[in-house]
């Protein structure tokens, strides 16, 4: 549950450190970082939701009801 926000903050921190206006490499260009962050944001939200359901033991109810 905490992995999603932690990885998202780490990704944004890494992007802010690597984007440079005077850089010539691809990692210093903000466009790839915007694409990567926009793809990873829903994944981070999904990790939070999955962690919340695991914390509340929602998946255990499905297993015990099928038996």
Backbone as CSV, one residue per row, in Angstrom:
resi,resn,N_x,N_y,N_z,CA_x,CA_y,CA_z,C_x,C_y,C_z
1,UNK,0.825,-1.181,0.000,0.000,0.000,0.000,0.878,1.257,0.000
2,UNK,1.998,1.180,0.627,2.898,2.326,0.664,3.873,2.345,-0.504
3,UNK,3.953,1.252,-1.232,4.893,1.157,-2.338,4.509,2.078,-3.494
4,UNK,3.230,2.220,-3.775,2.777,3.069,-4.874,3.175,4.526,-4.708
5,UNK,2.801,5.169,-3.585,3.204,6.574,-3.413,4.719,6.755,-3.308
6,UNK,5.390,5.795,-2.678,6.842,5.888,-2.544,7.523,5.864,-3.914
7,UNK,7.118,4.950,-4.770,7.721,4.879,-6.104,7.362,6.094,-6.957
8,UNK,6.155,6.617,-6.782,5.754,7.793,-7.542,6.580,9.010,-7.121
9,UNK,6.761,9.182,-5.822,7.580,10.307,-5.335,9.019,10.148,-5.794
10,UNK,9.535,8.937,-5.760,10.898,8.682,-6.227,11.037,8.984,-7.718
11,UNK,10.042,8.645,-8.503,10.078,8.919,-9.940,10.043,10.416,-10.219
12,UNK,9.183,11.144,-9.521,9.105,12.594,-9.722,10.387,13.265,-9.249
13,UNK,10.957,12.791,-8.145,12.226,13.339,-7.658,13.344,13.095,-8.665
14,UNK,13.375,11.891,-9.225,14.387,11.562,-10.218,14.220,12.417,-11.474
15,UNK,12.988,12.646,-11.875,12.746,13.489,-13.047,13.192,14.914,-12.787
16,UNK,12.909,15.421,-11.598,13.296,16.809,-11.317,14.813,16.969,-11.233
17,UNK,15.504,15.924,-10.851,16.964,15.993,-10.792,17.620,15.831,-12.158
18,UNK,16.982,15.102,-13.069,17.606,14.808,-14.358,17.229,15.770,-15.480
19,UNK,16.163,16.520,-15.335,15.762,17.450,-16.389,16.628,18.705,-16.286
20,UNK,17.359,18.965,-17.357,18.233,20.137,-17.420,18.022,20.827,-18.766
21,UNK,17.981,22.129,-18.747,17.775,22.868,-19.995,19.021,22.852,-20.871
22,UNK,20.180,22.710,-20.263,21.410,22.720,-21.050,21.885,21.325,-21.443
23,UNK,21.143,20.286,-21.047,21.566,18.919,-21.345,21.311,18.533,-22.783
24,UNK,22.149,17.638,-23.312,22.011,17.179,-24.685,21.470,15.759,-24.784
25,UNK,21.451,15.022,-23.693,21.007,13.624,-23.760,19.486,13.536,-23.629
26,UNK,18.956,12.347,-23.907,17.511,12.141,-23.857,16.961,12.218,-22.440
27,UNK,17.773,11.878,-21.444,17.272,11.873,-20.070,17.056,13.296,-19.552
28,UNK,17.689,14.278,-20.162,17.505,15.657,-19.723,16.319,16.333,-20.406
29,UNK,15.686,15.660,-21.328,14.521,16.177,-22.027,13.267,15.906,-21.185
30,UNK,12.394,16.882,-20.965,11.225,16.652,-20.117,10.124,15.808,-20.748
31,UNK,10.083,15.687,-22.063,9.000,14.953,-22.722,8.984,13.468,-22.338
32,UNK,10.111,12.744,-22.367,10.063,11.344,-21.940,9.660,11.188,-20.470
33,UNK,10.069,12.126,-19.636,9.689,12.046,-18.222,8.190,12.235,-18.047
34,UNK,7.590,13.133,-18.804,6.145,13.342,-18.730,5.413,12.081,-19.171
35,UNK,5.896,11.437,-20.219,5.275,10.200,-20.701,5.414,9.088,-19.670
36,UNK,6.600,8.947,-19.095,6.823,7.891,-18.105,5.971,8.115,-16.861
37,UNK,5.899,9.353,-16.381,5.105,9.650,-15.189,3.620,9.457,-15.462
38,UNK,3.142,9.842,-16.650,1.715,9.668,-16.952,1.342,8.193,-17.108
39,UNK,2.274,7.353,-17.498,1.998,5.916,-17.580,2.082,5.279,-16.205
40,UNK,3.023,5.720,-15.390,3.226,5.085,-14.096,2.217,5.526,-13.039
41,UNK,1.612,6.708,-13.176,0.675,7.209,-12.172,-0.508,6.251,-11.952
42,UNK,-1.188,5.746,-12.994,-2.269,4.787,-12.745,-1.777,3.470,-12.142
43,UNK,-0.556,3.082,-12.488,0.005,1.863,-11.897,0.223,2.065,-10.400
44,UNK,0.707,3.233,-10.007,0.908,3.533,-8.590,-0.418,3.562,-7.840
45,UNK,-1.447,4.111,-8.455,-2.774,4.112,-7.829,-3.288,2.684,-7.687
46,UNK,-3.060,1.866,-8.698,-3.474,0.463,-8.626,-2.749,-0.294,-7.529
47,UNK,-1.473,-0.001,-7.328,-0.743,-0.628,-6.222,-1.332,-0.223,-4.877
48,UNK,-1.737,1.030,-4.752,-2.359,1.492,-3.505,-3.697,0.796,-3.271
49,UNK,-4.496,0.678,-4.303,-5.799,0.019,-4.165,-5.618,-1.460,-3.851
50,UNK,-4.694,-2.115,-4.516,-4.415,-3.526,-4.240,-3.939,-3.722,-2.812
51,UNK,-3.063,-2.841,-2.346,-2.590,-2.924,-0.971,-3.691,-2.698,0.033
52,UNK,-4.600,-1.784,-0.282,-5.726,-1.523,0.619,-6.635,-2.746,0.720
53,UNK,-6.929,-3.371,-0.396,-7.774,-4.570,-0.365,-7.078,-5.720,0.354
54,UNK,-5.785,-5.840,0.201,-5.053,-6.867,0.932,-5.054,-6.571,2.423
55,UNK,-4.912,-5.297,2.775,-4.907,-4.907,4.186,-6.249,-5.220,4.840
56,UNK,-7.326,-5.017,4.110,-8.670,-5.279,4.623,-9.081,-6.737,4.457
57,UNK,-8.194,-7.566,3.916,-8.406,-9.006,3.700,-9.639,-9.297,2.842
58,UNK,-9.823,-8.483,1.826,-10.940,-8.690,0.905,-10.744,-9.944,0.058
59,UNK,-9.510,-10.291,-0.231,-9.253,-11.457,-1.063,-9.474,-12.751,-0.307
60,UNK,-9.349,-12.734,1.005,-9.586,-13.930,1.805,-11.050,-14.339,1.767
61,UNK,-11.983,-13.385,1.693,-13.399,-13.696,1.625,-13.751,-14.446,0.353
62,UNK,-13.126,-14.068,-0.763,-13.399,-14.743,-2.028,-12.926,-16.195,-2.001
63,UNK,-11.805,-16.443,-1.389,-11.269,-17.799,-1.339,-12.123,-18.675,-0.439
64,UNK,-12.543,-18.169,0.705,-13.326,-18.997,1.626,-14.744,-19.210,1.131
65,UNK,-15.302,-18.300,0.343,-16.651,-18.488,-0.182,-16.700,-19.508,-1.316
66,UNK,-15.595,-19.726,-2.012,-15.579,-20.666,-3.112,-15.444,-22.106,-2.650
67,UNK,-14.995,-22.322,-1.448,-14.796,-23.686,-0.967,-16.042,-24.281,-0.417
